């Protein structure tokens, strides 16, 4: 079956029914709308989630929904009146939203849901929604996080920033490359800075944190976690050096991530899933 588009929103009900005659897997890209420093757009996470889902969908011939553009980003708000443009949604509201999207898709006949996440802090809160969908319906539920933070994985060989410059972190080499590959007119490299982050001022002596991860180091080990704000360690919003970002790196990263996701989707297609409760009765 060849559709004119694998974007669910581009299709009619006739197309969706025809698709469900052959396949039962669908992707739900999720992201955030948050500050990405002075040189990248607020939609940076959304761009990446959509690009990866679109490319993987076309490769695997699997549908994907519109991106859920809002996410869990309280740490990116900065001070009142700072004007970062970040829109954050409270955890329980997002959990209900992600759940209802999944429940609607299962209601229509999809048995396998793949949440394509491109915002690290969504991972902190999404697990209850994914687990509840599985328990309530029996559907196959999973989430992927195809991006580089501390773990470079598929793109380790194309990232030039050394580990101490956190090559994949916020607004740095990878995200700058991704937006350049998507639409270079959205990137203001003249505003980019090589941001050396600082230790949060309110940390006790002996505790160290120099990137966006929640883990905090003490006496050489990372057994502590503090709810830090992004502004605690970077004034610009950037973590690391974005100057090595290129459209070529972004294109390579998108293609590798999409190939990896497409291969996983092919594996999922062969699964036999028994949905025991399809109707979304609590939909009102």
N, C-alpha and C positions, 0 to 999 in steps of 0.2 A: 504494500500500500504506500503510495507516494502522495503526500499532502502538499498543498501550495505553501504551507508554513507549519512549523511545529510549535509555534506560539499559540497556546490555548485560546487566548483572547482574539486571535485572528480568524478563528474557525467558527462555523455554525454548529448547531446541534446535530445536524446530519453528519458533518465531518467527525465530530466527537464520537458519535455512535459507531461510525465505520471504523474508527481507530480502535475502539473498545472491542470490536469483533475479533481483533488480532492481538492486541496488546493491552496490558492492565497496569503499566507503570507510568508515573508522572513525576516531574521535578517541580519543586517549589523553591525558587531562589529567595533568599532572605538577606537583608543587609542592614544599613543604617544611614541616616543623614546627619553627618557630624563634621566638625572642622577638620580639615586636613592641611593645616598650615596656610601660609600666605600664597602658595603657588598652585595648589590643587583644589578642585571643586568639592563642595560638600557631598556630592553624589559619588565620590570615589569608590566606596564600598559597593554601592548599587551597580555602578558600571562593571565592576569585576564579576559580581554575582551573575549579572545578566549576560555578559560576554561568555562566561564559562558554560552557563546553562544553554545558551543559544547554540554555541559551537558543538557542545556535546549532543544536544538534541538533534542537530542536523546530521551529525556523524552516526548516531545510533538510531535515528528516526523515532525519537521519543519526545512526547509533549512536555512543555514546561509552562507554568503559569506566569502571569506578571509578577515582577519582583515586589516583595513586601519591603518597601523602601525605608520604613522607620524601624528603629531597633532600640536596644538597651544601651544608652550612652550617657549616664549621669556624670561620668568623669570628664566629659568633654564640654560641659556647659560653661566652665570658667566663671568669673564673677558676674553678678547681676549687672546688666548694662554693657557687658564686654562685647556684645555683638558678634559672637562666633557663628550664629546661625544654626547651631546644633538643635535638632529636635529629638528629645528622648521620650520614651514611653515607659511607664511603670511596668515592673516585671509581670504582675498578674494580668494586666491588660494585654500585654504581648502574648502571654501564655494562652489566654482565651482566644486571641486572634489567630495564632498559629494552629491551635486545636480546631477552631471552627473551619478554617480553610481546609485542613486535612479531612475533617469529618464530612464536609460538603463533597469533596472529591470521592471519598469512599462511598457516600450515598449514591453517586452517579454510576459507580461500577469499577472504579480504580481500586486495585488491591495492594499496590506497592507504591509507597510515597517516599521520595528522596528529597530531603530539605538540603538545598545547596547554599550553605552559609558562607558569607564573606565578611563577617564582623566578629572579632574575637570575643567581645563581651556577651554576645548572644549565647555563646556556649555555656556561660555561667548560669543561665536561667532556663534554658530550653528543655532540659531533660524531663521534667515532669509532664510537659505537654506531649512529648514523643512517647513516653511510657504509657500515659493515659490513653492515647490513641490506640496503641497496641493492645492494651488490656481490654478496652471497651469494645473493640471491633475484631481483633484477630488479624488485622492487616499487617503487612510487612512495612516497617517504618525504619528509616535510617537518616542520618545526617552526615554530610561531608563538609570538610573545611579545607578547601583547596586554596591555600594562601601560605605565604612564608612569614613566620615571625622568628622564633628561635630555631624552629625546625625548617630547614630549607628544602629537604626532600628532593623532589623532581627537578628543582631549579638551582641546586647547589653549584653547579659548574658554570652558570651564567651570571651569578651574583659576584660582583667584584669587591664590594665593601667588606672589610675584615669583620670578624665576629664582634669586636669591641665597638664597631660602628653600627651594630644591629642592622644588618643589610636588608632585612625584610620588614623592619618595624615601621611604625606609623609615618606615612608621607615620605618615606625614604626611597631607596633605589628601586625596589620592586613596584610600589604603588605608583611612583612617578612614571616608571616604564609602562605600566598597564594603561594609565590614562593617555600617555603619548600614543600608544598603539591604537587606542579606541578613537581618540579625537585630539590631535595635538593642539588645536585652538583653545582647548580648555585648560592648558597648562601655561602658567606664567613663570618660566624658569628664571626670569630676571628678578623674581621675588624669592627664589629658593635660597636657603641658607644651610650650611653644614652645621647642624645643631648638636653641640656637645651637651648632653644632659647633665643635670646636677642632682645630688642627693637631696631628697625632700628635707626642708628646714626643720620640720617637726618630728623627724625620726630620732629615737634615742641614740646616744653614742654607741657605735659598734654595729649598727644595723645599716645595710647597704642595699640600694635599689637604683639601678641606672638604666632601666628600660621599662616598657609598658607591661611586662608580665606581673601577675599578682604576687609571685613568690619574692620574698625578701631574705637576703642573706645575713646571717649572724654567725660570727666565729667560723666562717668558711662553709657553712651549710645553709640550705634553703628549706627550713622547716616552718617559717612564719609567713603570714599573709596579712597585709594591711589594706584597707579600702582607700587607696590613694586617688587623688585627682590628677588628670593629665598636667594641669598647670603646676603641680608640685615639683615636677622635674624638667619641664620645658616651657618656656615662655611663648615660643613661636608655634607650638603644636607639632613640630617635626621632631622625630627621634632618629638621629643619624644623618647620613649624607645623601641627599637626593640627586646630587650633581652627576652621578654616574648613570642615572636613568636614561634609557634610550627606547625608542619605539620598537627597535629590533628585539631587545630583551623582553619587552612586554608581549610582543607577538609570539615569541618562542614560549614564554610562560603560559599564555592563554592556550596555545595549541597543545602543550604537554599536559596541562591540567584537563583540557577537554578530552584528549585521547584517553587519559586515565579514567575519567568519569564515564566516557562512552564504553570502555571495556567493562567497567563495573555494571553499567546498565544492562549490558549483554548477559552478564552472569545472573542478574536479578530476573531477567525475562524467563529463565528456565525454572524458576522456583514455583512450586505448587503451594498456593496460599489459600487457606480456608477462612473467609470472612464470615464470622458467626453473627454479626449484628451490623447490617448495612444502613438501615434507615436512620437518618439524623432527626430523631424525634424531638430533641431539645433545641431545635433550630430557631425558635422564636423567644 
